[in-house]
Amino acid sequence: MFKPNYSFEKRQKELAKQKKKEEKQKRKLEKKNDSGGQAVPEQVKTEDGS
């Protein structure tokens, strides 16, 4: 019987959450830019460097 690897599951959940947050921020910036603003999107730094 294998022991569940909760740390792996937690990491995957955190990565999915972070990706969703970045996509939401990107959509917000695109919406803001489409409305006539000249905002420059900020680079989002990630833990893994990509």
C-alpha positions in Angstrom: 0.0 0.0 0.0 1.4 3.4 -1.0 1.4 6.4 1.2 -0.2 9.5 -0.4 2.2 12.3 -1.2 0.4 15.3 0.2 3.2 17.7 -0.4 3.1 17.0 -4.2 -0.7 17.5 -4.2 -0.3 20.8 -2.3 2.4 22.0 -4.7 0.3 21.2 -7.7 -2.7 23.0 -6.2 -0.5 26.0 -5.4 0.9 26.1 -9.0 -2.7 25.9 -10.4 -3.8 28.7 -8.1 -0.8 30.9 -9.1 -1.4 30.3 -12.8 -5.0 31.2 -12.5 -4.1 34.4 -10.6 -1.6 35.4 -13.3 -4.2 34.8 -16.1 -6.7 36.9 -14.2 -4.2 39.7 -13.8 -3.3 39.5 -17.5 -7.0 39.7 -18.5 -7.4 42.8 -16.2 -4.5 44.5 -17.8 -5.8 43.7 -21.3 -9.2 45.1 -20.4 -7.6 48.2 -18.9 -5.5 48.7 -22.1 -8.5 48.2 -24.3 -10.4 50.9 -22.5 -7.9 53.5 -23.7 -5.3 53.5 -20.9 -1.7 53.3 -21.8 -0.6 51.1 -18.9 2.5 49.0 -19.4 1.9 45.5 -18.1 4.3 44.5 -15.3 6.4 41.3 -15.4 5.2 38.8 -12.9 8.0 37.0 -11.2 7.4 33.3 -10.5 9.0 31.0 -8.0 10.5 28.7 -10.7 11.9 31.6 -12.8 9.8 31.0 -15.9 
